[in-house]
Structures are given as structure tokens and as C-alpha cells.
Amino acid sequence: MLRERLLRELAQVCTAELVLVTAPAGSGKSTLARQWAERDPRRHAFVQLAPHLDDPAALALTLIQAFESLGAPAPKTRAAATGVEPAFSATVLPAMTSLARMRGAPYLLVIDDVHLVRTESCHRLLAALCDGVPPGSQVALLTREASPEWLARSRAQGRLQEVDRTDLALDLDEGVELFTGLAIDASRGVVAEIVENTEGWAVGVYLAALTSDVQGERDTERLASVPGGSDRYVVDYIRAEVLHDLDEDTRAFLTHTSVLEELSGPSCDAILERTDSSATLARLHERSQLVMPLDREGRRYRYHHLLAEALQNELRLNDPAAVPVLHARAARWFADQGDADSAVRHATCAGDIPLVGQCLWPQVSGCVGSGHPDRLRAWLGALTDDQIASDPWLSLASGWLAMQLGNQDGTSRWILIAQRHAGRQWRSLVTSDDYAASVAVLVAVIGRRGVGDMIALCEDALVGLPPDSPFRSAAAFLRGVGLTLQRDSEQGLASLSQAQRLSHIFNVPQVEADSLAWQAILALGRGERDQAIRLVSEASILIERNHLDRLATSAHPFTAQALVLAVGGDPATGRLALGTARRMSGALDEVLPWFGVCGRLILARAAVLLGDSGMARQLIAEARARMTPELMETMARDLLDDAEAALRSSTIDGFTSSPLTTAELRVLQFLPSNLTFPMIGEHLFLSTNTVKTHAKSIYRKFGVDSRADAVERARAIGLVEGSVHDH
């Protein structure tokens, strides 16, 4: 039924950039929005929120996808999507505001079920989007609950038009039209009684007609008995009046498929172990508007929220043992379809932790090696630490995530738990057990026992890992690094080439970029500048193409790039690369001990070439403090000697940037955000006074008087992440 009255009002009155539609479920919010969008000449897109999107990174990616469908190119914004501070506040929020300001033709964006978003960061993301909506474009927010607090400013500014339950209520003429459209013969007086009793609640009026049609009755009292005013009452009514009279097979189909957010013939067949679901869904849609199509072909459906809630209540009440079984079947089906997000979500709902591990582990290398750690973080965030610790593969996945985020304590903890799962004698099993081999690679990354142990672990892991394991590329890379550190250039280069080849085959661009970068460092050491430039260029392309610039381990390629640019006589770009590498290296201080030393010495050499002897001195001092006796017997000693010799011979004492300490660099990363000093302290586990002290030192070293000026200076030299703009 077309809501002609409301559509005319929206077209004539609603010119504000934001439209808030607040009403209970079943009031016709979504129907009105779709009819409005179909009639509106502007480009439009719909975002259907769900509980699993109550995560800032997942929500950001969903909103970005919507803007892309409206014609806005957003590769940089998509690459920046993360829920981790400080990047979320400093980069993602302003990027979302910028994206909403998209140039070109105006648009209409509908965001449905806003009430399902609970976390503060997700509401901040929606607020940032709404702040950017330009005149002529509109964002419609549909919710069952009270207006979000952050809309108060837009309301005061006159940018907000509100539509509530009273506006959406059906009047008598619309009630009569609904009954007529369903070919149900009811007098105007009966319809008036129903509309009055339900307070014009669209789903209430519809259910009265639907129940009458199902029963083949025209009982005036029964038609007028549909309750109004509460989701709970109408759910109870659906259970009592709609589901009660269905045949057993149809009722079972509806209740058991209610575990799916989106329904298709194949997915329903999989969880019900039957073969006629496509026909059943089509028949149910013809019978009830509460079974709603999601495409014109009739291949995808969803249940109306109220029907889904009633079905789920029915399932939990009458067949609770079936719930985890159905979710587990759904998890396996989605895993077979390559939909990892749905597979992990259903496995989690099933409470089957080993199944979660089976669905999640194959995706780990892609998440931590291809620029998507937030995806892994969201999956693991749905579980408790105890649940993760109970499963070997989930424990190992958490170790890899902590490592890629530069979380030293988290990495150490999860490695210990993974080793416990592998058994006390796990080192003796590395060549024969794929789990022990997988643990060995992560232990080798950390390298706490030195270069020799790192090489030995990787050599054994290359034997024990399955031939199709993406982690073979990481093992080959680390083995190559270790061998070249021990001055075995021939075998080391062969292993680095193997790592480059394997990472390309298994699509692990981070390891491929790392392999190219270390080969570039070695090429410079041999005086092969052109070869080094080519290798670093290839690594840089991989980083940009796969959006790896936020991964902690990308500090390695950026370090190589800084030195190559400095050697090549490109001071402006070299200084920016030096600052970027310096910023990113802090996250790897305690995670990769060999890089904590070698990376600093490589950057020190670059700093000398770029005329920043102050930074070179500090980097050399930091490297010396981290140098172990074992590393002093490796190529790290050569790098130290070269850096000190270059510094002694340097006659330039210019400064491209004041040498900040590691602690100051960490605080600096939060300054572009809108987080207060106490909030920054909470993230860094520092007192507010300590944060203030570091901030004042940063201002002094930069020669500025304000936080904004410090951020501007830091961005200019690559010490904080730059703003994201796609257009």
C-alpha cells in the first residue's frame, strides 16, 4: 500500500539534511522509506543495520560501501576503516564526514534500525557522517527508540526533520485501502474500530486482516482484537493467532529458519536438510507480507522483525536444543560458500568454540597479512578470553592479532597459551604436526631466543606446515632474515626469494612487501642502488594497493623506503618516509627484537643522509640499548658501525624534526584525535599528568604552542597519519 499522504508531506515539507523516523516495529518505517526513495529522483542507498554491525570497523565498511554505491570513490576511506584508537578518532571520523560531503548529484541515504547500534564509537561514527551531509542531500535515520543524543545539535540548527509514530499511523482511508488491497470484505465501521484499537499501527491493522484471511472468517470482534502500542503484545499476538493455525511443516520451517538474518533456498535447505526451501519461501511470501523479498528475482528474503522475534521465541520455547544445531549447520554452509563473517557469527551463536576456531583460523593469514586486522578483532571480540583460551586455533589467532597490532603483552600471553595447547614437547613436534608448526612460526616472529633459534624454528616449520599453508611464506621470510643476519647471504637470499614467491601465491602481500624490503636493504649494502630502488618500489606498490600502511609490520618496508630515498637523493620524500617509519617502528619495539635494533640503525643511516643528525644520534642510542650480545655477532653490528661512521663523517647538523622519544611518539599518535588527555592516558595506561608532560615536550621540540600546530607539524614530516580524502 502506497503511503501517498506521507509521501506528499515528505516531498513538500522535508527539506532538512537529516530525517529521523522514530516509531515501534511494524509502524511502516522501512516501507515508507523505500517508497520515498523509489519516488525521489536522487540517487539512493539503504543500509540495514544488524547486531553484528555494532562494531566501528564493521559499521564503517558498511557505510563506505553504501557511499560507493552512490558513486563516491572511497578506496582511501575504506583502507582507513578501523575501530582502534587513535586512528579511529584521528582518521576514520573525519574521513566519514568528508565522504558524506561527496561531490556531484545529491543523494538520499536510508539507515534502518539505528537502535541496534549501542556502542559509543558507532554512534560517533554516525554523528560524523551526519555532520557532513550537504544541502540537497538527505540521510534518513530509522529507529524504534528515542532520538540519539548526538542529534540534539542538528535539531537546534534546524537540520533535522522528525517523523514519529503519530505521523506514521494509518488513518481510516488508509485502513480501508489496506483491506481492499488484500481483497478482504470488511465494512468501514469494522475497519474504523480496528484502526482505533490499534492506534493506526500498520502491522496491527495488517495482522487483523491477515488473521481474518487465514481463518476465512469475518468475525467483527476477532478482527478488532489485535493489540496496539507494544512490540511485545504484537509478538504474542503473532504467536497466538498467526503461527498457531499453521500446519506443522510450515510452522517448523518458519521457526527453524528464523536463526538466519537473510534467507535463501540453499541456506534454508542446508540448515533444515531438505530440498524444497525455494518454493516454500516463495509460497510464504505470497501468503504474507511479513516474509519480505530482498531482490526482484525472489531468491533472497527476510522475515519482518516482529515475525522473526515471534519465531525465535517460539523456537527457544518449544525446541531449544535445535538452536545450536541450526546455527552450527548454518556456520558450515556459510563457510563452504566462502562467507567467513556469517560462518564465524553462526558458529559463535551455536556456542561451538571448536567450530568457531575451524571457521576462523583459515582467515587469519588474510586478516593479519592483508590489511584487515579489525575483521579478526571483531570476530574474536565476540568471545570471552576464556572461550578463546579453550581452543588452540583461537589462541593462536589471538597471538597473531596482538602481534600485528604491536601488543607485546597480549602477544606473549597468547603464545604461552598456544604453547600449552601444543604440549610441553611441542618443539619436537614442529616437523610433524601442523599446529606445533604454526605455533613455531609465531614464536619465531617474536624471536626471544635469538636469531639462531628463529632460523631453526622456521626451518622445522617449513617441513611441518601443510603445503597450502600461507604461513609458509612468513617462515621462509624469517629464515631469510636470520640467515642474512648471520652473514649467509646466498642461502638467505634464496629463502627471501622463496618467501616472496609463496606470499604471492597465497596472497599474503604483507610478507611479500617485507621480503622485497629486506632484499632492498641487502642490495644497498652491495652498492646496487638501482636494484634497491626497484625492490622498494615494488614493496611500496603492494602496501598502497593492499592498504597495509596501518599494519605494525609495515614499519619494515617503510624503513627500507626511507633509506633508499635518502640514498637516491630525494630529501623531501625521504624525510616523510623517515617520519612514517619512525612512527610505525614504535609498535614493533618489543615484538620483533631484531627489527628493534636493525630498523633503528637503518633509519639512523637515512637520517644522516637527510641531514638530521639529532635523530640519527637518538636512533643509534636506542639501538645500542636494545642490542643483545648475540646480535652484536651478526650483521646488526655492521649496521651499527656503518651508522656511527656515517654520523661521525657528517658535517651537516640540520634538523628536519626534533628527535622525540618513543614515549612521546606514542602520545603524539593520539593528538590528532578528539580524545582528551585523561582519555589518552587510559589508552596508554599513563596518568593524565604524564600525558600532559609528554605533550608539552612535543610542543617544545616542535617549536609550537598548541595541539593543533603540533599535529600539523607532525603530519608534514610523517610522524602521525595523514588525513584521508578520496575526492
Summary of the structure (lengths in Angstrom):
residues: 727
radius of gyration: 30.1
end to end distance: 40.3
largest distance: 100.5
contacts: 2580
relative contact order: 0.06
helix: 67%
strand: 5%
